[in-house]
Amino acid sequence: MEAYQQLINTLTLTVGAAWASGLNLYATLAVLGISAATGNAHLPLNLQILANPLVIGAACIMYIVEFFADKIPGMDTAWDGLHTFIRIPAGALLAAGAVGEVTPALQIAAGILGGGIAGVTHATKAGSRVIINASPEPFSNWVASVSEDLAVIGGLWVALHHPLIFIGLFSLFIILVIWLLPKIGRGISQIFRFAGRLFGGRKETQTPPPPPEPPLSTP
């Protein structure tokens, strides 16, 4: 029974850390580090460095920066684009570290799984923001950003203390993503097509009309 519980805890931490990294990496690092430092969570040996005060401090500073950058329409999309190269590798590293002292092959497999989960979460977040930013009002952007932060904090807390509940919620998330990603892709395509027609039409109106042809001469 104890070995089964340990397996569930390891699986949940692996999946949870990768999933949360795709939404907000710095909040993920801060929550895991603070939880371990205060004794509210036991991290594997490879992740115990997250409890170091320097790591917690750096994660909190970057979380504050992202908190404000993520609330500005347009800047949040640029921020997400930059963090495509940060969140996904970090999710893979956290997942590989979460499995603990295992064989290198299992660590690599966990890293591949974690990178994939972080990539799916990041793509869902970044794609939905492109669609939200098409709205002229900023409130939906703020609501989405705050909801993501709360999801990371609450999701990791559930993963650390109620792993079976988290597995159920993560399964629902996967179902939602399978349904949502095609719609996000179509929405982004429509936005780009509309922008192309808009700017293309403006360009055509600024082009002077061709000169009239001279009248044909009669013999």
MODELLER restraints for C-alpha pairs under 7 A, 6 or more apart:
rsr = mdl.restraints
at = mdl.atoms
rsr.add(forms.Gaussian(group=physical.xy_distance, feature=features.Distance(at['CA:8:A'], at['CA:163:A']), mean=6.83, stdev=0.5))
rsr.add(forms.Gaussian(group=physical.xy_distance, feature=features.Distance(at['CA:9:A'], at['CA:163:A']), mean=6.21, stdev=0.5))
rsr.add(forms.Gaussian(group=physical.xy_distance, feature=features.Distance(at['CA:10:A'], at['CA:98:A']), mean=6.55, stdev=0.5))
rsr.add(forms.Gaussian(group=physical.xy_distance, feature=features.Distance(at['CA:10:A'], at['CA:99:A']), mean=5.78, stdev=0.5))
rsr.add(forms.Gaussian(group=physical.xy_distance, feature=features.Distance(at['CA:12:A'], at['CA:159:A']), mean=5.89, stdev=0.5))
rsr.add(forms.Gaussian(group=physical.xy_distance, feature=features.Distance(at['CA:12:A'], at['CA:163:A']), mean=5.75, stdev=0.5))
rsr.add(forms.Gaussian(group=physical.xy_distance, feature=features.Distance(at['CA:12:A'], at['CA:167:A']), mean=6.81, stdev=0.5))
rsr.add(forms.Gaussian(group=physical.xy_distance, feature=features.Distance(at['CA:13:A'], at['CA:98:A']), mean=6.20, stdev=0.5))
rsr.add(forms.Gaussian(group=physical.xy_distance, feature=features.Distance(at['CA:13:A'], at['CA:159:A']), mean=6.38, stdev=0.5))
rsr.add(forms.Gaussian(group=physical.xy_distance, feature=features.Distance(at['CA:13:A'], at['CA:160:A']), mean=6.83, stdev=0.5))
rsr.add(forms.Gaussian(group=physical.xy_distance, feature=features.Distance(at['CA:14:A'], at['CA:95:A']), mean=4.53, stdev=0.5))
rsr.add(forms.Gaussian(group=physical.xy_distance, feature=features.Distance(at['CA:14:A'], at['CA:98:A']), mean=5.15, stdev=0.5))
rsr.add(forms.Gaussian(group=physical.xy_distance, feature=features.Distance(at['CA:14:A'], at['CA:99:A']), mean=6.47, stdev=0.5))
rsr.add(forms.Gaussian(group=physical.xy_distance, feature=features.Distance(at['CA:15:A'], at['CA:95:A']), mean=6.83, stdev=0.5))
rsr.add(forms.Gaussian(group=physical.xy_distance, feature=features.Distance(at['CA:15:A'], at['CA:114:A']), mean=6.53, stdev=0.5))
rsr.add(forms.Gaussian(group=physical.xy_distance, feature=features.Distance(at['CA:16:A'], at['CA:156:A']), mean=6.27, stdev=0.5))
rsr.add(forms.Gaussian(group=physical.xy_distance, feature=features.Distance(at['CA:16:A'], at['CA:159:A']), mean=6.21, stdev=0.5))
rsr.add(forms.Gaussian(group=physical.xy_distance, feature=features.Distance(at['CA:17:A'], at['CA:28:A']), mean=6.89, stdev=0.5))
rsr.add(forms.Gaussian(group=physical.xy_distance, feature=features.Distance(at['CA:17:A'], at['CA:91:A']), mean=6.69, stdev=0.5))
rsr.add(forms.Gaussian(group=physical.xy_distance, feature=features.Distance(at['CA:17:A'], at['CA:94:A']), mean=6.28, stdev=0.5))
rsr.add(forms.Gaussian(group=physical.xy_distance, feature=features.Distance(at['CA:17:A'], at['CA:95:A']), mean=6.44, stdev=0.5))
rsr.add(forms.Gaussian(group=physical.xy_distance, feature=features.Distance(at['CA:18:A'], at['CA:91:A']), mean=4.30, stdev=0.5))
rsr.add(forms.Gaussian(group=physical.xy_distance, feature=features.Distance(at['CA:18:A'], at['CA:92:A']), mean=6.63, stdev=0.5))
rsr.add(forms.Gaussian(group=physical.xy_distance, feature=features.Distance(at['CA:18:A'], at['CA:94:A']), mean=6.54, stdev=0.5))
rsr.add(forms.Gaussian(group=physical.xy_distance, feature=features.Distance(at['CA:18:A'], at['CA:95:A']), mean=5.86, stdev=0.5))
rsr.add(forms.Gaussian(group=physical.xy_distance, feature=features.Distance(at['CA:18:A'], at['CA:114:A']), mean=4.93, stdev=0.5))
rsr.add(forms.Gaussian(group=physical.xy_distance, feature=features.Distance(at['CA:18:A'], at['CA:115:A']), mean=6.88, stdev=0.5))
rsr.add(forms.Gaussian(group=physical.xy_distance, feature=features.Distance(at['CA:18:A'], at['CA:117:A']), mean=5.98, stdev=0.5))
rsr.add(forms.Gaussian(group=physical.xy_distance, feature=features.Distance(at['CA:18:A'], at['CA:118:A']), mean=5.07, stdev=0.5))
rsr.add(forms.Gaussian(group=physical.xy_distance, feature=features.Distance(at['CA:19:A'], at['CA:117:A']), mean=5.69, stdev=0.5))
rsr.add(forms.Gaussian(group=physical.xy_distance, feature=features.Distance(at['CA:19:A'], at['CA:118:A']), mean=5.15, stdev=0.5))
rsr.add(forms.Gaussian(group=physical.xy_distance, feature=features.Distance(at['CA:19:A'], at['CA:121:A']), mean=6.18, stdev=0.5))
rsr.add(forms.Gaussian(group=physical.xy_distance, feature=features.Distance(at['CA:20:A'], at['CA:28:A']), mean=5.95, stdev=0.5))
rsr.add(forms.Gaussian(group=physical.xy_distance, feature=features.Distance(at['CA:20:A'], at['CA:152:A']), mean=5.39, stdev=0.5))
rsr.add(forms.Gaussian(group=physical.xy_distance, feature=features.Distance(at['CA:21:A'], at['CA:28:A']), mean=5.96, stdev=0.5))
rsr.add(forms.Gaussian(group=physical.xy_distance, feature=features.Distance(at['CA:21:A'], at['CA:87:A']), mean=5.72, stdev=0.5))
rsr.add(forms.Gaussian(group=physical.xy_distance, feature=features.Distance(at['CA:21:A'], at['CA:91:A']), mean=5.38, stdev=0.5))
rsr.add(forms.Gaussian(group=physical.xy_distance, feature=features.Distance(at['CA:21:A'], at['CA:118:A']), mean=6.00, stdev=0.5))
rsr.add(forms.Gaussian(group=physical.xy_distance, feature=features.Distance(at['CA:22:A'], at['CA:87:A']), mean=5.55, stdev=0.5))
rsr.add(forms.Gaussian(group=physical.xy_distance, feature=features.Distance(at['CA:22:A'], at['CA:88:A']), mean=6.51, stdev=0.5))
rsr.add(forms.Gaussian(group=physical.xy_distance, feature=features.Distance(at['CA:22:A'], at['CA:91:A']), mean=6.96, stdev=0.5))
rsr.add(forms.Gaussian(group=physical.xy_distance, feature=features.Distance(at['CA:22:A'], at['CA:118:A']), mean=4.28, stdev=0.5))
rsr.add(forms.Gaussian(group=physical.xy_distance, feature=features.Distance(at['CA:22:A'], at['CA:119:A']), mean=6.30, stdev=0.5))
rsr.add(forms.Gaussian(group=physical.xy_distance, feature=features.Distance(at['CA:22:A'], at['CA:121:A']), mean=4.88, stdev=0.5))
rsr.add(forms.Gaussian(group=physical.xy_distance, feature=features.Distance(at['CA:22:A'], at['CA:122:A']), mean=4.32, stdev=0.5))
rsr.add(forms.Gaussian(group=physical.xy_distance, feature=features.Distance(at['CA:23:A'], at['CA:121:A']), mean=6.26, stdev=0.5))
rsr.add(forms.Gaussian(group=physical.xy_distance, feature=features.Distance(at['CA:23:A'], at['CA:122:A']), mean=5.82, stdev=0.5))
rsr.add(forms.Gaussian(group=physical.xy_distance, feature=features.Distance(at['CA:23:A'], at['CA:125:A']), mean=6.54, stdev=0.5))
rsr.add(forms.Gaussian(group=physical.xy_distance, feature=features.Distance(at['CA:23:A'], at['CA:148:A']), mean=6.58, stdev=0.5))
rsr.add(forms.Gaussian(group=physical.xy_distance, feature=features.Distance(at['CA:25:A'], at['CA:87:A']), mean=5.97, stdev=0.5))
rsr.add(forms.Gaussian(group=physical.xy_distance, feature=features.Distance(at['CA:26:A'], at['CA:59:A']), mean=5.02, stdev=0.5))
rsr.add(forms.Gaussian(group=physical.xy_distance, feature=features.Distance(at['CA:26:A'], at['CA:60:A']), mean=6.83, stdev=0.5))
rsr.add(forms.Gaussian(group=physical.xy_distance, feature=features.Distance(at['CA:26:A'], at['CA:62:A']), mean=6.16, stdev=0.5))
rsr.add(forms.Gaussian(group=physical.xy_distance, feature=features.Distance(at['CA:26:A'], at['CA:63:A']), mean=5.07, stdev=0.5))
rsr.add(forms.Gaussian(group=physical.xy_distance, feature=features.Distance(at['CA:27:A'], at['CA:63:A']), mean=5.80, stdev=0.5))
rsr.add(forms.Gaussian(group=physical.xy_distance, feature=features.Distance(at['CA:28:A'], at['CA:152:A']), mean=6.69, stdev=0.5))
rsr.add(forms.Gaussian(group=physical.xy_distance, feature=features.Distance(at['CA:29:A'], at['CA:50:A']), mean=6.76, stdev=0.5))
rsr.add(forms.Gaussian(group=physical.xy_distance, feature=features.Distance(at['CA:29:A'], at['CA:59:A']), mean=6.07, stdev=0.5))
rsr.add(forms.Gaussian(group=physical.xy_distance, feature=features.Distance(at['CA:30:A'], at['CA:56:A']), mean=5.42, stdev=0.5))
rsr.add(forms.Gaussian(group=physical.xy_distance, feature=features.Distance(at['CA:30:A'], at['CA:59:A']), mean=5.42, stdev=0.5))
rsr.add(forms.Gaussian(group=physical.xy_distance, feature=features.Distance(at['CA:30:A'], at['CA:60:A']), mean=5.99, stdev=0.5))
rsr.add(forms.Gaussian(group=physical.xy_distance, feature=features.Distance(at['CA:31:A'], at['CA:153:A']), mean=6.71, stdev=0.5))
rsr.add(forms.Gaussian(group=physical.xy_distance, feature=features.Distance(at['CA:32:A'], at['CA:50:A']), mean=6.86, stdev=0.5))
rsr.add(forms.Gaussian(group=physical.xy_distance, feature=features.Distance(at['CA:33:A'], at['CA:50:A']), mean=4.53, stdev=0.5))
rsr.add(forms.Gaussian(group=physical.xy_distance, feature=features.Distance(at['CA:33:A'], at['CA:51:A']), mean=4.13, stdev=0.5))
rsr.add(forms.Gaussian(group=physical.xy_distance, feature=features.Distance(at['CA:33:A'], at['CA:56:A']), mean=5.88, stdev=0.5))
rsr.add(forms.Gaussian(group=physical.xy_distance, feature=features.Distance(at['CA:34:A'], at['CA:51:A']), mean=6.21, stdev=0.5))
rsr.add(forms.Gaussian(group=physical.xy_distance, feature=features.Distance(at['CA:34:A'], at['CA:56:A']), mean=6.86, stdev=0.5))
rsr.add(forms.Gaussian(group=physical.xy_distance, feature=features.Distance(at['CA:35:A'], at['CA:41:A']), mean=5.22, stdev=0.5))
rsr.add(forms.Gaussian(group=physical.xy_distance, feature=features.Distance(at['CA:36:A'], at['CA:42:A']), mean=5.80, stdev=0.5))
rsr.add(forms.Gaussian(group=physical.xy_distance, feature=features.Distance(at['CA:36:A'], at['CA:43:A']), mean=6.48, stdev=0.5))
rsr.add(forms.Gaussian(group=physical.xy_distance, feature=features.Distance(at['CA:36:A'], at['CA:51:A']), mean=5.60, stdev=0.5))
rsr.add(forms.Gaussian(group=physical.xy_distance, feature=features.Distance(at['CA:37:A'], at['CA:51:A']), mean=4.94, stdev=0.5))
rsr.add(forms.Gaussian(group=physical.xy_distance, feature=features.Distance(at['CA:41:A'], at['CA:160:A']), mean=6.64, stdev=0.5))
rsr.add(forms.Gaussian(group=physical.xy_distance, feature=features.Distance(at['CA:44:A'], at['CA:98:A']), mean=6.03, stdev=0.5))
rsr.add(forms.Gaussian(group=physical.xy_distance, feature=features.Distance(at['CA:44:A'], at['CA:100:A']), mean=5.20, stdev=0.5))
rsr.add(forms.Gaussian(group=physical.xy_distance, feature=features.Distance(at['CA:45:A'], at['CA:100:A']), mean=6.43, stdev=0.5))
rsr.add(forms.Gaussian(group=physical.xy_distance, feature=features.Distance(at['CA:46:A'], at['CA:97:A']), mean=5.10, stdev=0.5))
rsr.add(forms.Gaussian(group=physical.xy_distance, feature=features.Distance(at['CA:46:A'], at['CA:100:A']), mean=6.40, stdev=0.5))
rsr.add(forms.Gaussian(group=physical.xy_distance, feature=features.Distance(at['CA:47:A'], at['CA:97:A']), mean=5.85, stdev=0.5))
rsr.add(forms.Gaussian(group=physical.xy_distance, feature=features.Distance(at['CA:47:A'], at['CA:98:A']), mean=6.65, stdev=0.5))
rsr.add(forms.Gaussian(group=physical.xy_distance, feature=features.Distance(at['CA:50:A'], at['CA:56:A']), mean=6.66, stdev=0.5))
rsr.add(forms.Gaussian(group=physical.xy_distance, feature=features.Distance(at['CA:69:A'], at['CA:75:A']), mean=6.19, stdev=0.5))
rsr.add(forms.Gaussian(group=physical.xy_distance, feature=features.Distance(at['CA:69:A'], at['CA:76:A']), mean=5.80, stdev=0.5))
rsr.add(forms.Gaussian(group=physical.xy_distance, feature=features.Distance(at['CA:70:A'], at['CA:76:A']), mean=4.48, stdev=0.5))
rsr.add(forms.Gaussian(group=physical.xy_distance, feature=features.Distance(at['CA:70:A'], at['CA:145:A']), mean=6.35, stdev=0.5))
rsr.add(forms.Gaussian(group=physical.xy_distance, feature=features.Distance(at['CA:71:A'], at['CA:141:A']), mean=6.27, stdev=0.5))
rsr.add(forms.Gaussian(group=physical.xy_distance, feature=features.Distance(at['CA:71:A'], at['CA:142:A']), mean=5.34, stdev=0.5))
rsr.add(forms.Gaussian(group=physical.xy_distance, feature=features.Distance(at['CA:71:A'], at['CA:145:A']), mean=6.39, stdev=0.5))
rsr.add(forms.Gaussian(group=physical.xy_distance, feature=features.Distance(at['CA:73:A'], at['CA:133:A']), mean=5.63, stdev=0.5))
rsr.add(forms.Gaussian(group=physical.xy_distance, feature=features.Distance(at['CA:73:A'], at['CA:138:A']), mean=6.89, stdev=0.5))
rsr.add(forms.Gaussian(group=physical.xy_distance, feature=features.Distance(at['CA:73:A'], at['CA:141:A']), mean=6.75, stdev=0.5))
rsr.add(forms.Gaussian(group=physical.xy_distance, feature=features.Distance(at['CA:74:A'], at['CA:133:A']), mean=6.73, stdev=0.5))
rsr.add(forms.Gaussian(group=physical.xy_distance, feature=features.Distance(at['CA:77:A'], at['CA:126:A']), mean=6.53, stdev=0.5))
rsr.add(forms.Gaussian(group=physical.xy_distance, feature=features.Distance(at['CA:77:A'], at['CA:129:A']), mean=6.63, stdev=0.5))
rsr.add(forms.Gaussian(group=physical.xy_distance, feature=features.Distance(at['CA:77:A'], at['CA:130:A']), mean=6.53, stdev=0.5))
rsr.add(forms.Gaussian(group=physical.xy_distance, feature=features.Distance(at['CA:80:A'], at['CA:126:A']), mean=5.87, stdev=0.5))
rsr.add(forms.Gaussian(group=physical.xy_distance, feature=features.Distance(at['CA:87:A'], at['CA:118:A']), mean=6.83, stdev=0.5))
rsr.add(forms.Gaussian(group=physical.xy_distance, feature=features.Distance(at['CA:88:A'], at['CA:115:A']), mean=5.24, stdev=0.5))
rsr.add(forms.Gaussian(group=physical.xy_distance, feature=features.Distance(at['CA:88:A'], at['CA:118:A']), mean=5.19, stdev=0.5))
rsr.add(forms.Gaussian(group=physical.xy_distance, feature=features.Distance(at['CA:88:A'], at['CA:119:A']), mean=5.41, stdev=0.5))
rsr.add(forms.Gaussian(group=physical.xy_distance, feature=features.Distance(at['CA:89:A'], at['CA:115:A']), mean=6.15, stdev=0.5))
rsr.add(forms.Gaussian(group=physical.xy_distance, feature=features.Distance(at['CA:91:A'], at['CA:114:A']), mean=5.48, stdev=0.5))
rsr.add(forms.Gaussian(group=physical.xy_distance, feature=features.Distance(at['CA:91:A'], at['CA:115:A']), mean=5.39, stdev=0.5))
rsr.add(forms.Gaussian(group=physical.xy_distance, feature=features.Distance(at['CA:91:A'], at['CA:118:A']), mean=5.49, stdev=0.5))
rsr.add(forms.Gaussian(group=physical.xy_distance, feature=features.Distance(at['CA:92:A'], at['CA:111:A']), mean=4.24, stdev=0.5))
rsr.add(forms.Gaussian(group=physical.xy_distance, feature=features.Distance(at['CA:92:A'], at['CA:112:A']), mean=6.24, stdev=0.5))
rsr.add(forms.Gaussian(group=physical.xy_distance, feature=features.Distance(at['CA:92:A'], at['CA:114:A']), mean=4.45, stdev=0.5))
rsr.add(forms.Gaussian(group=physical.xy_distance, feature=features.Distance(at['CA:92:A'], at['CA:115:A']), mean=4.16, stdev=0.5))
rsr.add(forms.Gaussian(group=physical.xy_distance, feature=features.Distance(at['CA:93:A'], at['CA:111:A']), mean=5.98, stdev=0.5))
rsr.add(forms.Gaussian(group=physical.xy_distance, feature=features.Distance(at['CA:95:A'], at['CA:110:A']), mean=5.69, stdev=0.5))
rsr.add(forms.Gaussian(group=physical.xy_distance, feature=features.Distance(at['CA:95:A'], at['CA:111:A']), mean=5.40, stdev=0.5))
rsr.add(forms.Gaussian(group=physical.xy_distance, feature=features.Distance(at['CA:95:A'], at['CA:114:A']), mean=5.05, stdev=0.5))
rsr.add(forms.Gaussian(group=physical.xy_distance, feature=features.Distance(at['CA:96:A'], at['CA:107:A']), mean=4.87, stdev=0.5))
rsr.add(forms.Gaussian(group=physical.xy_distance, feature=features.Distance(at['CA:96:A'], at['CA:108:A']), mean=6.56, stdev=0.5))
rsr.add(forms.Gaussian(group=physical.xy_distance, feature=features.Distance(at['CA:96:A'], at['CA:110:A']), mean=5.04, stdev=0.5))
rsr.add(forms.Gaussian(group=physical.xy_distance, feature=features.Distance(at['CA:96:A'], at['CA:111:A']), mean=4.55, stdev=0.5))
rsr.add(forms.Gaussian(group=physical.xy_distance, feature=features.Distance(at['CA:99:A'], at['CA:107:A']), mean=6.80, stdev=0.5))
rsr.add(forms.Gaussian(group=physical.xy_distance, feature=features.Distance(at['CA:124:A'], at['CA:181:A']), mean=6.52, stdev=0.5))
rsr.add(forms.Gaussian(group=physical.xy_distance, feature=features.Distance(at['CA:127:A'], at['CA:184:A']), mean=6.13, stdev=0.5))
rsr.add(forms.Gaussian(group=physical.xy_distance, feature=features.Distance(at['CA:128:A'], at['CA:184:A']), mean=6.30, stdev=0.5))
rsr.add(forms.Gaussian(group=physical.xy_distance, feature=features.Distance(at['CA:130:A'], at['CA:188:A']), mean=6.94, stdev=0.5))
rsr.add(forms.Gaussian(group=physical.xy_distance, feature=features.Distance(at['CA:131:A'], at['CA:187:A']), mean=6.61, stdev=0.5))
rsr.add(forms.Gaussian(group=physical.xy_distance, feature=features.Distance(at['CA:131:A'], at['CA:188:A']), mean=6.36, stdev=0.5))
rsr.add(forms.Gaussian(group=physical.xy_distance, feature=features.Distance(at['CA:132:A'], at['CA:140:A']), mean=6.75, stdev=0.5))
rsr.add(forms.Gaussian(group=physical.xy_distance, feature=features.Distance(at['CA:132:A'], at['CA:141:A']), mean=6.34, stdev=0.5))
rsr.add(forms.Gaussian(group=physical.xy_distance, feature=features.Distance(at['CA:133:A'], at['CA:141:A']), mean=6.87, stdev=0.5))
rsr.add(forms.Gaussian(group=physical.xy_distance, feature=features.Distance(at['CA:158:A'], at['CA:166:A']), mean=5.85, stdev=0.5))
rsr.add(forms.Gaussian(group=physical.xy_distance, feature=features.Distance(at['CA:159:A'], at['CA:166:A']), mean=5.23, stdev=0.5))
